[in-house]
Amino acid sequence: MCPHDPACPHADAKDREAARTIATHPEQGWSLLCNGVVLFEDTGELLPDGGVIAPHRPTDMAVNAA
């Protein structure tokens, strides 16, 4: 699917967000990556197989106080 050399990470790879952007629509808040992933500005993702990755901003992670 990817014509780049080296090839972009597959949509099921952990580093899928490292794929190149091939279309961007900042006014709508999303970008299409070379691997078929739709990346939303809130960091949510729609995978080519219809799977969904919930937004995962670092600020959303719980911090445990010692």
N, C-alpha and C positions, 0 to 999 in steps of 0.2 A: 504494500500500500504506500509506503514512504519512498519517495525518489531521492532522498538526501543521502549523502555519504559522509560520515557514518549514519546509519539509519536511526530514526527517532525511536524512543522506547515504545513498546507495544502498549495498548490501552490497559492491559491487565498487569503491567509492571508497576512496581512501587514508585518509580521515578517518571510516571506517565506525564506529569506536568512539565517535564523538560522538553517535550516535543515542540517543534516549531509551530508558531501561529501561522495559519494560512488564511484566516478571515477574522476580522475583529469588528465588533459593533459596540463600542463603548457607550453609545447613547442608550443601548438596550441592556448593557451590563454583561455581555458574554463574548467569548472568543472560541473559534473552532481550531483545534490543534490538528497537526498532520496525522496523528494516529486515530482520528475520529472522535476524540473526546471533546465535549463542549464544556468549557471552563467558565464558571460564572464569577462575577467580581466579588461575591461573598465567599469565595473559595469552594463552593459546591461544584459538583461535576456530574455530568450525564455521560455515561459510557455508551459506546456504539451498540452494545447488546441490550440497551435499555436500563441497565443498572444505574443506581444513583449512589453517589458519595456525598454524604452530608457535609455542610460547611465545616472547615477544620482550621480556623484561625488559631494561632498560638495563644491568643488572649482568651480563647474559649476553654483552654485546658485548666483543670483544677490544680491548684498549688496546695500541697500539703505542708502545713506549718509543723515544725519539729518541736 
